[in-house]
Amino acid sequence: MKKIIIPLFVFFLVGCGNDPLPKPRAFLRLDYPTPIYNRIDIPVPFSFEKNTLSKAISKIKTENKGTSYSVDLEYPKLKGTIYLTYKKVTDTNLKSLLRDAQNLTQKHTQKADEIQSEFFEYPKKNVYGMFYEVGGNAASQSQFYATDSTNHFLSGSLYFYAKPNYDSIYPAAIYLRNDIKRVMESLEWKN
């Protein structure tokens, strides 16, 4: 009996471990070039510094509410675009512009894990606003708005050309988040 119990005991003791799994040789490493920023001068009522990795495309839209301008900063290598939209502030529209910008961010709460907001101000340039970082599988990972409260209002958002998968786009989202912050820091209104 001992001859049967001891080998069975050893068999169960040794045989109940986890199956070995091959270990990866390395993790995915995404290297992006160090950003180089240049001030762009395009026919819009504001200027800012943009990453030379991006291509700026500006458009003018005339609507019954007035003229609006849009600038798309396209990043073909990162498969993403930062969309900027400018509208002139009037006596009656500042509240609705602020509400629309905040509501656009709140629409992402269904898919977002978190939304962090950060107030920013540059009094010497007369630039005030909010920056939102959206975590999770939301359609947009970063959004912001900036205004001088009297004449100018600029909103911006980051979108990628792929189905949102936060783990996959995280490195690119961080890189472009820094570019958005540079746009906000370097923003200047034209008269």
Contacts in CASP RR format, 6 or more apart in sequence:
PFRMAT RR
TARGET T0000
AUTHOR 0000-0000-0000
METHOD contacts of the structure
MODEL  1
MKKIIIPLFVFFLVGCGNDPLPKPRAFLRLDYPTPIYNRIDIPVPFSFEK
NTLSKAISKIKTENKGTSYSVDLEYPKLKGTIYLTYKKVTDTNLKSLLRD
AQNLTQKHTQKADEIQSEFFEYPKKNVYGMFYEVGGNAASQSQFYATDST
NHFLSGSLYFYAKPNYDSIYPAAIYLRNDIKRVMESLEWKN
30 171 0 8 1.000
30 172 0 8 1.000
32 53 0 8 1.000
32 78 0 8 1.000
32 171 0 8 1.000
32 172 0 8 1.000
32 175 0 8 1.000
33 53 0 8 1.000
35 51 0 8 1.000
35 52 0 8 1.000
35 53 0 8 1.000
35 175 0 8 1.000
35 178 0 8 1.000
35 179 0 8 1.000
35 182 0 8 1.000
36 51 0 8 1.000
36 52 0 8 1.000
36 53 0 8 1.000
37 49 0 8 1.000
37 50 0 8 1.000
37 51 0 8 1.000
37 52 0 8 1.000
37 182 0 8 1.000
37 186 0 8 1.000
38 49 0 8 1.000
38 50 0 8 1.000
38 52 0 8 1.000
39 47 0 8 1.000
39 48 0 8 1.000
39 49 0 8 1.000
39 186 0 8 1.000
40 47 0 8 1.000
40 48 0 8 1.000
40 49 0 8 1.000
40 50 0 8 1.000
40 56 0 8 1.000
41 47 0 8 1.000
42 56 0 8 1.000
42 58 0 8 1.000
42 71 0 8 1.000
43 58 0 8 1.000
43 60 0 8 1.000
44 58 0 8 1.000
44 69 0 8 1.000
44 71 0 8 1.000
44 86 0 8 1.000
44 190 0 8 1.000
45 69 0 8 1.000
45 86 0 8 1.000
45 88 0 8 1.000
45 152 0 8 1.000
45 189 0 8 1.000
45 190 0 8 1.000
46 86 0 8 1.000
46 152 0 8 1.000
46 154 0 8 1.000
46 187 0 8 1.000
46 188 0 8 1.000
46 189 0 8 1.000
46 190 0 8 1.000
47 187 0 8 1.000
47 188 0 8 1.000
47 190 0 8 1.000
48 182 0 8 1.000
48 183 0 8 1.000
48 186 0 8 1.000
48 187 0 8 1.000
48 188 0 8 1.000
49 182 0 8 1.000
49 183 0 8 1.000
49 186 0 8 1.000
50 56 0 8 1.000
50 73 0 8 1.000
50 179 0 8 1.000
50 182 0 8 1.000
50 183 0 8 1.000
51 73 0 8 1.000
51 75 0 8 1.000
51 179 0 8 1.000
51 182 0 8 1.000
53 75 0 8 1.000
53 77 0 8 1.000
53 78 0 8 1.000
54 73 0 8 1.000
54 74 0 8 1.000
54 75 0 8 1.000
54 82 0 8 1.000
54 179 0 8 1.000
55 73 0 8 1.000
55 74 0 8 1.000
55 76 0 8 1.000
56 71 0 8 1.000
56 72 0 8 1.000
56 73 0 8 1.000
56 74 0 8 1.000
57 71 0 8 1.000
57 72 0 8 1.000
57 74 0 8 1.000
58 69 0 8 1.000
58 70 0 8 1.000
58 71 0 8 1.000
58 72 0 8 1.000
59 69 0 8 1.000
59 70 0 8 1.000
59 71 0 8 1.000
59 72 0 8 1.000
60 67 0 8 1.000
60 68 0 8 1.000
60 69 0 8 1.000
61 67 0 8 1.000
61 68 0 8 1.000
61 69 0 8 1.000
61 70 0 8 1.000
65 87 0 8 1.000
65 93 0 8 1.000
66 87 0 8 1.000
66 88 0 8 1.000
67 88 0 8 1.000
68 85 0 8 1.000
68 86 0 8 1.000
68 87 0 8 1.000
68 88 0 8 1.000
69 85 0 8 1.000
69 86 0 8 1.000
70 83 0 8 1.000
70 84 0 8 1.000
70 85 0 8 1.000
70 86 0 8 1.000
71 84 0 8 1.000
71 86 0 8 1.000
72 81 0 8 1.000
72 82 0 8 1.000
72 83 0 8 1.000
72 84 0 8 1.000
73 81 0 8 1.000
73 82 0 8 1.000
73 83 0 8 1.000
73 84 0 8 1.000
73 179 0 8 1.000
73 183 0 8 1.000
74 80 0 8 1.000
74 81 0 8 1.000
75 81 0 8 1.000
75 82 0 8 1.000
75 176 0 8 1.000
78 160 0 8 1.000
78 172 0 8 1.000
78 175 0 8 1.000
78 176 0 8 1.000
79 160 0 8 1.000
79 161 0 8 1.000
79 162 0 8 1.000
79 172 0 8 1.000
80 158 0 8 1.000
80 159 0 8 1.000
80 160 0 8 1.000
80 161 0 8 1.000
80 172 0 8 1.000
80 176 0 8 1.000
81 158 0 8 1.000
81 159 0 8 1.000
81 161 0 8 1.000
82 156 0 8 1.000
82 157 0 8 1.000
82 158 0 8 1.000
82 176 0 8 1.000
82 179 0 8 1.000
82 180 0 8 1.000
82 183 0 8 1.000
83 156 0 8 1.000
83 157 0 8 1.000
83 158 0 8 1.000
83 159 0 8 1.000
84 154 0 8 1.000
84 155 0 8 1.000
84 156 0 8 1.000
84 183 0 8 1.000
85 154 0 8 1.000
85 155 0 8 1.000
85 156 0 8 1.000
86 152 0 8 1.000
86 153 0 8 1.000
86 154 0 8 1.000
87 93 0 8 1.000
87 97 0 8 1.000
87 153 0 8 1.000
88 151 0 8 1.000
88 152 0 8 1.000
88 153 0 8 1.000
89 97 0 8 1.000
89 147 0 8 1.000
89 148 0 8 1.000
89 149 0 8 1.000
89 150 0 8 1.000
89 151 0 8 1.000
89 152 0 8 1.000
89 153 0 8 1.000
94 147 0 8 1.000
94 149 0 8 1.000
94 153 0 8 1.000
97 145 0 8 1.000
97 147 0 8 1.000
97 153 0 8 1.000
97 155 0 8 1.000
98 145 0 8 1.000
98 147 0 8 1.000
100 155 0 8 1.000
101 130 0 8 1.000
101 143 0 8 1.000
101 145 0 8 1.000
101 155 0 8 1.000
102 130 0 8 1.000
102 145 0 8 1.000
104 143 0 8 1.000
104 155 0 8 1.000
104 157 0 8 1.000
105 115 0 8 1.000
105 132 0 8 1.000
105 134 0 8 1.000
105 143 0 8 1.000
106 115 0 8 1.000
108 115 0 8 1.000
108 134 0 8 1.000
108 138 0 8 1.000
108 139 0 8 1.000
108 140 0 8 1.000
109 115 0 8 1.000
111 136 0 8 1.000
111 137 0 8 1.000
111 138 0 8 1.000
111 139 0 8 1.000
111 164 0 8 1.000
112 134 0 8 1.000
112 135 0 8 1.000
112 136 0 8 1.000
112 137 0 8 1.000
112 138 0 8 1.000
113 135 0 8 1.000
113 136 0 8 1.000
113 166 0 8 1.000
114 134 0 8 1.000
114 135 0 8 1.000
114 136 0 8 1.000
115 132 0 8 1.000
115 133 0 8 1.000
115 134 0 8 1.000
115 135 0 8 1.000
116 132 0 8 1.000
116 133 0 8 1.000
116 135 0 8 1.000
117 130 0 8 1.000
117 131 0 8 1.000
117 132 0 8 1.000
118 130 0 8 1.000
118 131 0 8 1.000
118 132 0 8 1.000
118 133 0 8 1.000
119 129 0 8 1.000
119 130 0 8 1.000
120 127 0 8 1.000
120 128 0 8 1.000
120 129 0 8 1.000
120 130 0 8 1.000
120 131 0 8 1.000
120 146 0 8 1.000
120 184 0 8 1.000
121 127 0 8 1.000
121 128 0 8 1.000
121 129 0 8 1.000
122 128 0 8 1.000
122 185 0 8 1.000
122 187 0 8 1.000
125 187 0 8 1.000
125 188 0 8 1.000
125 189 0 8 1.000
126 148 0 8 1.000
126 189 0 8 1.000
127 146 0 8 1.000
127 147 0 8 1.000
127 148 0 8 1.000
127 184 0 8 1.000
127 187 0 8 1.000
127 188 0 8 1.000
127 189 0 8 1.000
128 146 0 8 1.000
128 147 0 8 1.000
128 148 0 8 1.000
128 149 0 8 1.000
129 144 0 8 1.000
129 145 0 8 1.000
129 146 0 8 1.000
129 147 0 8 1.000
129 184 0 8 1.000
130 144 0 8 1.000
130 145 0 8 1.000
131 142 0 8 1.000
131 143 0 8 1.000
131 144 0 8 1.000
131 180 0 8 1.000
131 181 0 8 1.000
131 184 0 8 1.000
132 142 0 8 1.000
132 143 0 8 1.000
132 144 0 8 1.000
133 141 0 8 1.000
133 142 0 8 1.000
133 177 0 8 1.000
134 140 0 8 1.000
134 141 0 8 1.000
134 142 0 8 1.000
134 143 0 8 1.000
135 141 0 8 1.000
135 166 0 8 1.000
136 164 0 8 1.000
136 166 0 8 1.000
137 164 0 8 1.000
137 165 0 8 1.000
137 166 0 8 1.000
138 164 0 8 1.000
138 166 0 8 1.000
139 159 0 8 1.000
139 164 0 8 1.000
140 157 0 8 1.000
140 158 0 8 1.000
140 159 0 8 1.000
141 158 0 8 1.000
141 160 0 8 1.000
141 166 0 8 1.000
141 169 0 8 1.000
141 173 0 8 1.000
141 176 0 8 1.000
141 177 0 8 1.000
142 157 0 8 1.000
142 158 0 8 1.000
142 173 0 8 1.000
142 176 0 8 1.000
142 177 0 8 1.000
142 180 0 8 1.000
143 155 0 8 1.000
143 156 0 8 1.000
143 157 0 8 1.000
143 158 0 8 1.000
144 155 0 8 1.000
144 156 0 8 1.000
144 157 0 8 1.000
144 180 0 8 1.000
144 184 0 8 1.000
145 153 0 8 1.000
145 154 0 8 1.000
145 155 0 8 1.000
145 156 0 8 1.000
146 153 0 8 1.000
146 154 0 8 1.000
146 155 0 8 1.000
146 184 0 8 1.000
146 187 0 8 1.000
147 153 0 8 1.000
147 154 0 8 1.000
148 189 0 8 1.000
151 189 0 8 1.000
152 189 0 8 1.000
154 187 0 8 1.000
156 180 0 8 1.000
158 173 0 8 1.000
158 176 0 8 1.000
158 177 0 8 1.000
158 180 0 8 1.000
160 169 0 8 1.000
160 172 0 8 1.000
160 173 0 8 1.000
162 168 0 8 1.000
162 169 0 8 1.000
166 173 0 8 1.000
END
